């Protein structure tokens, strides 16, 4: 089944491989959820919903009536972004070995990756899809101002204690807003040890700069990312000037144990601008 319509284009397979690789590389730089959550699949484009949780009675039946056992299904969103490539540029690459500019494909991949991150962290309330930051059953910690060097470790230790007390012993992953993450590269006074070096011993599943506010500490038992179709390029049409293409994927976060998440509502006021330049994960 050629659901990507590649067979209807005049593009050789070598071009499709180049597009897929450029898109995957661009998306990888933006994706954080896939780095610390378990990933299941891919199961194919036909995966439109998955079962979540255990079957249970919708209500306790009365003595003289039959019970109704029901499951719960959640939708698997399909993410999509259109882009276009120049017919002349592709011909120049194939016929004259000129450089192939795949920036439009990379930009589209970043847009899809950003949307995936939104689903992971915030979910989609209109379709009853919770995210790590929004699930009603999550644990929550009112953090402080991380401009104080010792406060970051104190808040994360308190979040770890909450998860540990609920039976979630790690290994933990920590996702942080950019200002909070960047501030971790400050040194403790009188030492050559940065805060992030200290926290890595506590968050052995990684510390990540994510597009969120505050922070979130996650035990891997929270659930999994379920992948239908991984990021692929498809064909729509051509007009003699451009190939009209698109990128698509389908993925959903299945939260099995929301208490394995602790959100941290920390702030970073007082941190000097420019306390940054660090990579996005460790």
Beta strands, then each sheet from edge to edge (+ up, - down):
strand 1: 38-41
strand 2: 49-57
strand 3: 69-75
strand 4: 77-86
strand 5: 123-124
strand 6: 129-130
strand 7: 139-141
strand 8: 172-176
strand 9: 207-209
strand 10: 215-219
strand 11: 223-227
strand 12: 232-238
strand 13: 242-255
strand 14: 261-264
sheet 1: 1+ 11+ 13- 4+
sheet 2: 1+ 11+ 13- 12+
sheet 3: 2+ 3-
sheet 4: 5+ 6-
sheet 5: 7+ 14+ 10- 8+ 9+
end
